[in-house]
C-alpha cells in the first residue's frame, strides 16, 4: 500500500499523545453511506447532527452509518458487491476476510441510513414471503430490499486509540437517484438532517476525519462517472501516534475465461 504522512495540527498531535497512553480498544467494523445529490449546480451530501448526550462524537455533523450487526452478515449471504470493491474491502480486513463480510459492510451502511434518516436505498422486494433477520425487518416491511450494485467503496478510516468508541469504518458513495423510498422514520440518533453542499458541510462542526472524507468526495466527483469505478481508496489511521494516509491497492479479479 502506498503511504504518505498526513499533516495533523499541533492540537491533534497533543490529543493523540494523551489518548495513546490509555487502554487500546479493538476497533469494530462499521460503515457509512455518503449520498450525493447532483441535481443542482453544486453537489450536496446528506448529513445529520449527533445528539449532544451521545458518547461518541457528540453534537457533531456526520454522514449516516454505524457498526456492522449480525443481521447484516446474515443478509449478506444473498447479496454481492462489485468484485473490484469486494477485493479492496478485504485488504487488511481483521479476521477471516470474505466476500460475505465485504457485502455486510455495504449492507450496514444502507440499513443504518434507513434507521437514522428514513431513506431507503434499494429496490422493490421480489420475494414477499422473505423474513429478514433483526434490523432488516423494518426495512423489508417498507416493501424493499437492499441494492448494492451502485454503491462505491471510496475511503476507510480507523478511530484513533484512546477514544471511548473505536471503529474501522468503510465509506461508500451512492447517487441520490438510487433512493427508492423516503419515510418519516428516524431512530433519533441524528438531528437536523439535511442536504449540504461540500462547502457548507466543511463549515459545520464535523470530526476531523470527515473533513478528509469530504475532500475525497470532492476529488471523486471531479472525475467523470466512468473514472470513479476502481478509483484509489485512501485509508486513514494512526500509527505510533502519527496520523497517516495510505492508498489501498485496487485488485481487479481476473476474468473467468469460461
N, C-alpha and C positions, 0 to 999 in steps of 0.2 A: 504494500500500500504506500502510495506517495504520501509524504508528510511535510507539513510546514508549521512553523510556530505561529500561533496567533499572538496578538498584542493586547493582553488584558491590561486594564488600568491598574495603578498602584493600589487603589482601594480593593479591586477584585483580588489582586495577589495577596493582600493582607488578610482578607476574609478567607481565602483558600488555605493560607498557612494556619489560621486558627482552627479551621474545620478538619484539617488532615490529622490533628492531634486527637480527635475524637474517634470513638469506635467506628469502624468501617462497616456499613450496611451493604449487603449484596443488592445490586440494582435489579428491579423486577421488569420483565418485558412489558412494554406499553406502546401505544400507537396514537398518532394524531392525524386528523384529516384537515387539510387546507383546501377549502372550497373557493374557487376563483370565479367571480362573475365578470366576464369580459364583454358584457353588452354595452357598457358605457365607454367613453373615451379613455378613462383611467381604470384599469382593473381594480376590483375590490375583493377583499377577503372577509370571511365570516369569523368574528371573534366575540368573546364574552368575558366579563369580569368575574374572577373567582370571588366567592364570598369572603368577607373580611375575617370571619372566625375560623376559616379553614387553616389547617396546619401547614400544608404545602402551598407555597406561592400565594398567600392571601392577598386579596384586593388588587390583583394584577390581571391584565388582559391576556388571554391565551386563545389558542385555537381549540376547538372541541377535541376531546380524546381522553384516554385513560388506560388502565392496565389491562392486560390480556386475562380473560377468565376461562375457566374450564369449558364453559358453553361455547366459547369461540373456537377452541380446539376441536370440540365435537362437531360443530357445523363445518369446520374447515375440511373435513373428510370428503365433503361433497362439492367443494369449490377449489379453484386453482387460479393462481396469478399468472401473468405472462412469464414464461421461463426466464427471460433476462432479468426480471425483477426478483423472482424467487431465488435464483442463484446468487444475486447480490445480497439479498437479505440473509442468506445462510452463511455469509462470510463472518467469521469471528462470533458466531452465534453460540452462546453458552449452552452447555449440554449437548444433546444429540440434535444436530441440525437436520431439518427435513422440510419438504415442500408443504406438508401439513402445518407445521409451525409457522412457516412463512405466510401462508394463507390466513392463519389465525390472527396474525398481526394486522393485516388489512381488514379483516372482519371486526376486530376490536375497534378499529378507528371508525368504521361505519356504525357499529352498534352504539358506541359512546356518543357519536354525533347525534344519533336519533334520540338517545336518552336525555342529552343535555339541551338540545335545540329543537327537537321535534321534526327534524329534516330527515327524510328517507332517501338514501342513495341506493337505488336498487331497481328492480323490475317486477312486473306483475307476477305473483306466485303461480307456478304451473301446477303444483300438486296441493289441492285444497285439504287433503287428508293429512298432510305432514304436521307433526307436532314437535317443533324445535325445542331444545332444552333451555332452561334458565332464562337469562335476559333476552333471548331471541323470541320468546313467546309474544311479547307486546308488539315487536316489530312485525312478526308474521300476522298478528291479528289485524294489522292495517291492510292486509291483502298483498303484501310484497315480500320478496326475497332479496337478499343482498346480491349485488353485481360488482365483480372485481375487475372486469376487463378494462375499464377506463381509468383505474387508479394507477398512479405512477409513483414509485418509491424514489424519493429525491434527497433525503437527508436522515442522519442518525445522530443522536446525542445522548450521552450518559450524564446523569446528575452528579455533580462533584461529591466527593466524600464529605462526611460531616453534616449533611443535610438531614432533616427529620424524615424525609422520604427520598428514596433513590430509584430512578427509572432508567431503563435502557430503551429510549423512545425512538421509534421509526416514524418518519414523517411521510405522508402520502399526499399527493396533489390530485385534484379532480376538478373538472369544469362544472360550473353550476348547472349546465344543461343536463347533467346526469341526475339532477334531483327529480325523483319520481313523484314525490308527495310531500306536503308540509302539513303538520298538525300543530295544535296548540300545546302539545305535550312538552313538559320540561321538568327535570328532576330537581330544579332549583339550585344546582351546583354553579351554574353560570348566570350572572345578572347582566343587564344592559347589552344583550345580544344584538349585534348589528353588523352591517357591512361597512368596511373601511377601505379607503384607498391605501396603498402601501405607505404613502407619506403620512396619512392620518394615523395609521397603525403605529408608525415609528414615534409619533408624538404622544402616544398613550403610555401609561405605566405598564411596561412589559418586562418580562425576565430578560436578562442579557442574552441568553441563548436564542430567544425569539427574535431579537434584532439580527442575529446572524442568519436565522432561517428566513426572515423577511428579505434579506439581501439575496439569499439563494433563490427565493421565489422570483424576485425581480430579474435575476440572471436567466432563469429558466423561461420566463415569459418574454424575454427579449429575443428568444430563438423562435424560429418557425416551428409549428407544431410537430412536423416530422423529424425535427432535430432534437426534440425533447426526449424521444424514446431512446433509452440506453445512455442518457446523459450521465456525466460524472456525479457521484454521490459523496458529498462531504460528510465526514464522521468527526464529531466534536467530543472531546473527553479531556480529563485531567490526568497527567502522569507526572509523578514526583513534584506535585504542587504547581505544575505549569499547565496552562490551557493550550491544547493542541488541536489542530485540524488536519485530518488525513483524508485522502481520497480513496474510497473503496473501488477496487477494480471491477469493471463490468466483464462478466464471463458470459459469452454468447454460446449457449449449448449447441453442440454440433447437430446439424440437421440429420434426421433419420433417413438414410438412403432408401428405405422401403417406402 
